Each structure stands twice: as structure tokens, then as C-alpha cells.
């Protein structure tokens, strides 16, 4: 395809100091006069071989040059981006080094503020991030969790009766049981300490999350020790703020425990609670209910949502058969022998009996209404 071969110089040519030009001329004469190479003499020889190899090399370079050019351009652009991300080199002057560190810290603080305030330039449209996650924790988790709180949901009427009698001690129970109401309110307020402090810890975790994401997204990774120091300092700062926050939450709960605010305009008060309780007692006894009073059971919580102050109907008065199953019978507490009453010791655990009279039912309903209205 490419022609014949070449005639190399022999050792005799070198010994006779035969020049390259003479060797080339002798090579051409050999191929031109040789009967086997006469027809392809123009394709033989060192000069023809050089032209053929050069042509093949040129074709190969032309075939590979576009892909090679694209690869070189891509590598160069990648190197330029990496160089731009690294920024200027570290200055030798200590004053300039301090200025550079200050600039990095200022940029980090500014980005942190923007992340919390929702002012990021790269707005995420697929998931909540930054301050939006903190708002979600506060409003959708904490606030809605507190608004859904119903301290009477887990209390049966028997539990409320027990609390009423325990607060009265040896005295008779009044119609409007103020002391058991305050006692049950304080128990419910104490239970708010843990979710409030949990909310503070969730916000703390979200702030730590923002700080960690910013450190990995900024060019601080060029300086590993500086990035680690900034991350540690941010964590220490947030941890130092968490302790007084939890202490403040505990103090606010103590303030609520110190004064039960029954003068709040949204609190139903004793007179309305008694009226609602009388309506409920009449309903339970099968009596008539006055028009316009059936919906007074609905009260507005501070969040604006409506809630039943009497709770769910599942806590209603049990039937006589259920009471008999749960309570010891009278014969098990005393007996009659030869006209003499013999008393027996009460069991180790005692609970108040289910409300049977209208007065007992009013006490339970008033307490439940006041609890539901307070929260």
C-alpha cells in the first residue's frame, strides 16, 4: 500500500566516509534500475518513507485533535474554577493574614444571618431550609402541639372526684371546688416544661445544622483548621445560649405556677362554668335544655380554635353495673353480726366513687369546664 523499502547504509559506507547525499542517490538508482522495484521506485527509499510516515502522523493528529482540544479546554476551565474558589493566596504579612481571617469570619456571619432571615441568594424550592425550618418547629410543631393540649382528656370523672376529695381533706367539698381546680391546673402546667425545653433544643439543633452547612458550602474548607475553629466556636456559642434559654423557660413555667390567672377575659369563670355544668347535668339526667345554651360548651382557645370544655363524652358517668364492678361493695367494708356493725379495714388503694348525685356531678363538670377553659 505504501510502497517498497529502503537501502540502509552499511559499515563499509561509514568506513569509506560516504556522505548521506551519495547514499540517498545510490538508493534511488538501486530501486530505479532493479527489475523488481522499477514500477514502484517512486514509492521506495528513505525520502518516500519520510513523506508517508509524515502523512500518516498528520492524519492521526487531525483525527484526535478535536477531542483532545475539548479535553484540554474542560481541564483548563476546571482548573480556573478551582483556582477562583481558592481565592488569593495566603499573604505573608501578619497584618494582611489577620485582615483575611476577619473577612472570612465576616462573610460567614453575614451568610448565617441571611440563612436565618431567609435572604439566601440561592433560593431552595424543593425543601425548607434555614430560618424556615425554625419557623416550622415553632409554629407547626410547638404551637400546634400546645393548642391541641387538653388536660382533661386523660382524666375520668372518677379521677376528678378523687382530686376534689383529696384537696378537701377532712372537710366537706364546696359546690365550686377552687382548690382542686388550681391543683389540677398546676399539674398540667408542670407537664409543659419538657415540651417547651424540647422546643428550645430543636431550635438549637436547627441553628447548629445551619452553621455546619454554611461551613461546608463556603471556601473555609481551604483552611481546615480555621473551618474547624469556626465550627467549634459556633457550637460553643449556641450551647452557651441553650442553658439560659432552658433556665428562662423553667422560670416562665414557675411564674405560671405562682399565679393562676382566673381573671383572663377568655376564661369562662365560675358563674358561666356552673351554668354550663347545670346544662350538662340536665342533659345527662334527660331533662330539657334551654335554647341558646347547647353550644356554650364550645370555647375559644388562645389560638382561636374551638374546643369542648367538657372534653369527650367517653369520660361520662359510668352505669351502675360498671360501678359495681369497679368499686368494693358495702358488704365488703362492713357487716352486721347479731345487730352489731363490724367495720373492716379499707383497701390499700382507694378512689372516690363515681358522681351519683346532682351536686357531685356539678362539682366534676365545673372542674372539667374550668380546666378546659384555662388552657
C-alpha positions as CSV (number, residue, x, y, z in Angstrom):
1,X,0.0,0.0,0.0
2,X,2.7,2.4,0.9
3,X,5.5,1.2,-1.4
4,X,8.8,-0.7,-1.0
5,X,11.6,-0.4,1.5
6,X,14.8,1.4,2.0
7,X,18.5,0.7,1.5
8,X,20.4,1.4,4.7
9,X,24.0,2.5,4.9
10,X,26.4,-0.4,5.7
11,X,29.5,-0.4,7.7
12,X,31.6,-0.1,4.6
13,X,29.9,3.1,3.6
14,X,30.7,4.5,7.0
15,X,34.4,3.4,6.8
16,X,34.7,4.9,3.3
17,X,33.1,8.2,4.6
18,X,30.3,8.0,2.1
19,X,28.0,11.0,2.6
20,X,24.3,10.9,3.2
21,X,23.6,12.6,-0.1
22,X,25.6,10.0,-2.0
23,X,23.9,7.2,-0.1
24,X,20.5,8.6,-1.0
25,X,21.4,8.9,-4.7
26,X,22.7,5.4,-4.7
27,X,19.5,4.2,-3.1
28,X,17.3,5.9,-5.8
29,X,19.4,4.3,-8.5
30,X,19.1,0.9,-6.9
31,X,15.3,1.0,-6.9
32,X,15.0,2.6,-10.3
33,X,17.3,0.1,-12.0
34,X,16.2,-3.0,-10.1
35,X,13.7,-5.1,-12.2
36,X,11.6,-6.0,-9.1
37,X,11.2,-2.4,-7.9
38,X,11.1,-0.5,-11.2
39,X,7.4,0.0,-11.2
40,X,7.2,1.3,-7.6
41,X,10.5,3.1,-7.5
42,X,8.8,6.4,-6.7
43,X,7.4,4.9,-3.5
44,X,10.6,3.4,-2.3
45,X,13.5,4.9,-0.5
46,X,14.1,6.9,2.7
47,X,12.6,10.1,1.3
48,X,9.4,8.4,0.3
49,X,9.2,6.6,3.6
50,X,9.5,10.0,5.4
51,X,6.7,11.5,3.4
52,X,4.5,8.5,4.0
53,X,5.1,8.5,7.8
54,X,4.5,12.3,8.0
55,X,1.2,11.9,6.1
56,X,0.0,9.1,8.5
57,X,1.0,11.1,11.6
58,X,-0.8,14.2,10.2
59,X,-4.0,12.2,9.6
60,X,-3.8,10.7,13.1
61,X,-3.3,14.1,14.7
62,X,-6.2,15.6,12.6
63,X,-8.5,12.8,13.8
64,X,-7.6,13.1,17.5
65,X,-7.1,16.9,17.7
66,X,-10.8,18.0,18.3
67,X,-11.4,15.6,21.2
68,X,-8.0,16.5,22.6
69,X,-8.9,20.2,22.3
70,X,-12.2,19.7,24.1
71,X,-10.5,17.8,26.9
72,X,-7.8,20.5,27.3
73,X,-10.4,23.2,27.4
74,X,-12.5,21.3,30.0
75,X,-9.4,20.7,32.2
76,X,-8.4,24.3,31.9
77,X,-11.9,25.6,32.9
78,X,-12.0,23.2,35.8
79,X,-8.6,24.4,37.0
80,X,-9.7,28.0,36.6
81,X,-12.8,27.4,38.7
82,X,-10.8,25.6,41.4
83,X,-8.3,28.5,41.4
84,X,-11.1,31.0,41.7
85,X,-12.7,29.1,44.6
86,X,-9.4,29.1,46.4
87,X,-9.1,32.8,46.1
88,X,-5.9,34.7,46.6
89,X,-3.0,33.0,48.2
90,X,-2.2,33.4,51.9
91,X,-0.4,36.7,52.4
92,X,2.9,36.7,54.1
93,X,2.3,39.9,56.1
94,X,0.7,39.0,59.6
95,X,-1.5,42.1,59.3
96,X,-2.8,41.0,56.0
97,X,-3.4,37.5,57.3
98,X,-5.4,38.9,60.2
99,X,-7.5,41.0,57.7
100,X,-8.1,37.9,55.6
101,X,-9.3,35.9,58.6
102,X,-11.6,38.8,59.7
103,X,-13.0,38.9,56.2
104,X,-13.7,35.2,56.2
105,X,-15.5,35.5,59.6
106,X,-17.5,38.5,58.5
107,X,-18.6,36.6,55.4
108,X,-19.6,33.6,57.5
109,X,-21.6,35.7,59.9
110,X,-23.4,37.5,57.1
111,X,-24.3,34.2,55.4
112,X,-25.5,32.8,58.7
113,X,-27.8,35.9,59.2
114,X,-29.1,35.6,55.7
115,X,-29.8,31.9,56.2
116,X,-31.9,32.5,59.3
117,X,-33.7,35.5,57.8
118,X,-34.4,33.7,54.6
119,X,-32.3,36.1,52.4
120,X,-30.2,33.5,50.6
121,X,-29.4,34.2,47.0
122,X,-29.8,30.6,46.0
123,X,-33.5,30.1,47.0
124,X,-34.4,26.4,47.5
125,X,-37.7,25.4,46.0
126,X,-37.7,21.7,46.9
127,X,-37.3,21.7,50.7
128,X,-37.4,24.0,53.7
129,X,-34.1,25.3,55.0
130,X,-32.5,27.8,57.3
131,X,-35.0,30.0,59.2
132,X,-38.0,28.4,57.5
133,X,-37.2,25.1,59.4
134,X,-37.0,27.0,62.7
135,X,-40.4,28.6,61.9
136,X,-41.8,25.2,61.2
137,X,-40.5,23.9,64.5
138,X,-42.0,26.8,66.4
139,X,-45.4,27.1,64.7
140,X,-46.2,23.7,63.2
141,X,-44.7,21.5,66.0
142,X,-44.6,23.5,69.2
143,X,-47.6,25.9,68.9
144,X,-50.0,23.4,67.4
145,X,-48.9,20.9,69.9
146,X,-49.7,23.2,72.8
147,X,-53.0,24.2,71.2
148,X,-54.0,20.6,71.0
149,X,-53.4,20.1,74.7
150,X,-56.5,19.0,76.6
151,X,-55.6,18.3,80.2
152,X,-59.0,16.7,80.9
153,X,-58.7,14.2,78.0
154,X,-56.9,11.6,80.1
155,X,-59.0,12.3,83.3
156,X,-62.1,10.3,84.0
157,X,-64.8,11.7,86.2
158,X,-63.6,9.4,88.9
159,X,-60.1,10.9,88.8
160,X,-61.5,14.4,89.1
161,X,-63.7,13.3,92.0
162,X,-60.6,11.8,93.7
163,X,-58.7,15.1,93.2
164,X,-61.6,17.1,94.6
165,X,-61.9,14.9,97.8
166,X,-58.1,14.8,98.3
167,X,-57.9,18.6,98.2
168,X,-60.7,18.9,100.7
169,X,-59.1,16.6,103.2
170,X,-61.5,16.0,106.1
171,X,-63.7,19.0,105.2
172,X,-66.8,18.8,103.1
173,X,-66.5,19.7,99.4
174,X,-68.0,23.0,98.3
175,X,-70.1,23.4,95.2
176,X,-67.4,25.3,93.3
177,X,-64.2,23.4,94.0
178,X,-61.5,26.1,93.6
179,X,-58.6,24.2,95.3
180,X,-58.7,21.0,93.2
181,X,-59.0,23.2,90.1
182,X,-55.8,25.0,90.9
183,X,-54.1,21.8,91.8
184,X,-55.0,20.1,88.5
185,X,-54.1,23.3,86.6
186,X,-50.6,23.3,88.2
187,X,-50.1,19.7,87.4
188,X,-50.9,20.4,83.7
189,X,-48.6,23.5,83.7
190,X,-45.7,21.4,85.1
191,X,-46.1,19.0,82.2
192,X,-45.4,21.9,79.8
193,X,-41.8,22.2,81.0
194,X,-40.5,19.3,79.0
195,X,-42.1,20.2,75.6
196,X,-41.0,23.8,75.9
197,X,-37.4,22.8,76.7
198,X,-37.6,20.3,73.9
199,X,-38.6,23.0,71.5
200,X,-35.6,25.0,72.6
201,X,-33.3,22.1,71.9
202,X,-34.9,21.6,68.5
203,X,-34.2,25.2,67.6
204,X,-30.7,24.8,68.9
205,X,-30.2,21.7,66.6
206,X,-31.5,23.6,63.6
207,X,-29.1,26.5,64.2
208,X,-26.3,24.0,64.5
209,X,-27.4,22.5,61.3
210,X,-27.3,25.8,59.5
211,X,-23.8,26.5,60.8
212,X,-22.5,23.2,59.7
213,X,-24.0,23.5,56.2
214,X,-22.5,27.0,55.8
215,X,-19.0,25.9,56.7
216,X,-19.1,23.1,54.1
217,X,-20.6,25.4,51.4
218,X,-18.2,28.3,51.8
219,X,-14.5,28.4,50.9
220,X,-13.5,27.8,54.6
221,X,-12.6,24.3,53.6
222,X,-9.5,25.7,52.0
223,X,-8.3,26.3,55.6
224,X,-9.2,23.2,57.6
225,X,-8.1,24.4,61.0
226,X,-9.9,27.7,60.5
227,X,-13.1,25.9,59.5
228,X,-12.9,23.6,62.5
229,X,-12.3,26.5,64.8
230,X,-15.2,28.4,63.4
231,X,-17.5,25.3,63.7
232,X,-16.3,24.7,67.3
233,X,-16.8,28.4,68.3
234,X,-20.3,28.4,66.8
235,X,-21.3,25.2,68.7
236,X,-19.9,26.6,71.9
237,X,-21.8,29.9,71.4
238,X,-25.1,28.0,70.7
239,X,-24.6,25.7,73.7
240,X,-23.9,28.7,75.9
241,X,-27.3,30.2,74.7
242,X,-29.2,27.0,75.3
243,X,-28.5,26.8,79.0
244,X,-30.0,30.3,79.9
245,X,-32.9,29.6,77.4
246,X,-33.9,26.4,79.3
247,X,-33.5,28.3,82.6
248,X,-35.7,31.1,81.3
249,X,-38.3,28.5,80.2
250,X,-38.3,26.9,83.7
251,X,-38.7,30.4,85.2
252,X,-41.6,31.2,83.0
253,X,-43.3,27.9,84.0
254,X,-42.7,28.8,87.6
255,X,-44.3,32.2,87.0
256,X,-47.4,30.5,85.6
257,X,-47.4,28.2,88.7
258,X,-47.1,31.1,91.1
259,X,-50.3,32.8,89.9
260,X,-53.3,31.0,88.3
261,X,-54.8,33.8,86.2
262,X,-58.5,33.3,86.5
263,X,-59.2,36.9,85.5
264,X,-58.3,36.4,81.9
265,X,-61.0,37.6,79.5
266,X,-61.2,34.2,77.8
267,X,-61.6,32.3,81.0
268,X,-65.2,31.2,81.5
269,X,-65.3,32.0,85.2
270,X,-67.2,30.3,88.0
271,X,-70.7,31.5,87.1
272,X,-70.6,30.5,83.5
273,X,-68.9,27.2,84.4
274,X,-71.7,26.5,86.8
275,X,-74.4,27.3,84.2
276,X,-72.7,25.0,81.7
277,X,-72.4,22.3,84.3
278,X,-76.1,22.6,85.1
279,X,-76.9,22.2,81.4
280,X,-74.8,19.1,81.2
281,X,-76.3,17.6,84.3
282,X,-79.8,18.3,82.9
283,X,-78.7,16.6,79.6
284,X,-77.3,13.6,81.5
285,X,-80.5,13.3,83.5
286,X,-82.7,13.5,80.4
287,X,-84.0,16.9,81.3
288,X,-84.8,19.8,79.0
289,X,-82.1,22.2,77.8
290,X,-82.8,25.9,77.3
291,X,-82.4,27.2,73.7
292,X,-79.2,29.0,73.1
293,X,-77.3,27.1,75.8
294,X,-76.4,23.9,73.9
295,X,-73.4,25.5,72.2
296,X,-71.9,27.1,75.3
297,X,-69.8,24.0,75.7
298,X,-67.6,25.4,72.9
299,X,-65.0,27.9,74.0
300,X,-62.2,29.6,72.1
301,X,-58.6,28.7,72.9
302,X,-55.9,31.5,72.7
303,X,-55.1,30.2,69.2
304,X,-58.6,30.9,68.0
305,X,-59.7,27.3,67.7
306,X,-62.9,26.0,69.3
307,X,-62.7,23.2,71.9
308,X,-65.2,21.4,74.1
309,X,-64.6,22.5,77.7
310,X,-66.3,19.3,78.9
311,X,-64.0,17.1,76.9
312,X,-65.1,14.0,75.1
313,X,-68.2,12.1,76.0
314,X,-66.1,9.0,76.7
315,X,-65.5,10.3,80.2
316,X,-69.2,10.4,81.1
317,X,-70.8,8.8,84.2
318,X,-70.5,5.0,84.2
319,X,-73.5,2.8,84.5
320,X,-74.4,1.2,87.8
321,X,-73.2,-2.2,86.6
322,X,-69.8,-0.7,85.7
323,X,-69.6,1.0,89.1
324,X,-70.4,-2.2,90.9
325,X,-67.6,-4.0,89.0
326,X,-65.0,-1.4,89.8
327,X,-65.9,-0.5,93.5
328,X,-66.0,-2.7,96.5
329,X,-69.5,-3.4,97.7
330,X,-70.8,-2.1,101.0
331,X,-70.9,-5.6,102.5
332,X,-67.1,-5.9,101.9
333,X,-66.5,-2.8,104.0
334,X,-68.7,-3.7,107.0
335,X,-71.1,-6.4,108.1
336,X,-73.8,-6.9,110.7
337,X,-73.3,-9.6,113.3
338,X,-76.0,-10.0,116.0
339,X,-77.2,-6.4,115.5
340,X,-73.7,-5.0,115.8
341,X,-71.9,-3.3,112.9
342,X,-68.5,-4.8,112.3
343,X,-66.1,-2.4,110.3
344,X,-63.3,-3.8,108.2
345,X,-60.1,-2.1,107.1
346,X,-60.3,-0.2,103.8
347,X,-58.2,-1.5,100.9
348,X,-54.7,-0.1,100.3
349,X,-55.7,1.9,97.3
350,X,-58.9,4.0,97.4
351,X,-60.5,6.1,94.8
352,X,-63.5,8.3,95.0
353,X,-66.8,6.8,93.9
354,X,-68.4,7.9,90.6
355,X,-70.6,11.0,91.0
356,X,-74.2,9.9,91.6
357,X,-76.0,13.0,93.0
358,X,-76.5,16.2,91.1
359,X,-74.2,18.0,93.4
360,X,-71.3,15.6,92.8
361,X,-71.9,15.7,89.1
362,X,-71.9,19.6,89.2
363,X,-68.5,19.5,91.1
364,X,-67.0,17.3,88.4
365,X,-68.4,19.2,85.5
366,X,-67.4,22.6,86.9
367,X,-63.9,21.4,87.5
368,X,-63.6,19.9,83.9
369,X,-65.1,23.1,82.4
370,X,-62.6,25.4,84.3
371,X,-59.7,23.2,83.3
372,X,-60.7,23.2,79.6
373,X,-61.3,26.9,79.6
374,X,-58.0,27.7,81.3
375,X,-55.9,26.0,78.6
